[in-house]
């Protein structure tokens, strides 16, 4: 399970659309930190997706260790609306 979680985070790191250097430049130019067009929005999206994927993998692994039959049944896309406060 730990190995699978590490591989998920390595995959995130490798395929990340988040560019730290670009984020710093955007912040320096006055772009918002969060919100629909925020500097951190792509990073937050990837982090949440990776955490949810790891949670599902962990759940399935725990079921397999306890002898229960369980499997991943596919993916569904979701849209999360974040309200600015």
C-alpha positions, -999 to 999 in steps of 0.1 A, spaced: 0 0 0 28 24 9 46 16 -23 14 23 -43 9 56 -26 45 66 -33 41 57 -70 9 78 -72 28 108 -58 57 101 -82 33 101 -111 18 134 -99 52 149 -97 61 137 -132 29 147 -149 22 179 -129 9 208 -149 20 231 -121 51 252 -128 65 267 -96 86 293 -114 56 305 -134 35 306 -103 61 329 -86 61 352 -117 23 352 -117 22 362 -80 47 389 -85 26 403 -114 -5 405 -91 -24 374 -101 -47 360 -74 -35 331 -53 -68 311 -54 -101 312 -73 -111 302 -108 -79 316 -124 -58 315 -93 -21 306 -93 -26 276 -70 -58 263 -87 -40 237 -109 -19 225 -80 -50 222 -57 -69 202 -84 -40 178 -89 -35 173 -51 -72 166 -45 -74 141 -74 -42 123 -63 -54 121 -27 -88 107 -37 -71 82 -60 -48 71 -32 -77 68 -8 -96 45 -33 -64 24 -38 -59 21 -1 -95 10 5 -92 -16 -23 -59 -29 -9 -74 -32 26 -103 -52 13 -79 -75 -6 -59 -81 25 -90 -90 45 -102 -114 18 -130 -93 5 -135 -89 -32 -135 -53 -44 -122 -36 -75 -121 -2 -91 -151 2 -114 -139 30 -136 -137 68 -133 -163 95 -133 -156 132 -139 -168 156 -113 -168 194 -111 -161 211 -78 -173 246 -74 -152 266 -50 -169 297 -36 -146 327 -30 -150 342 3 
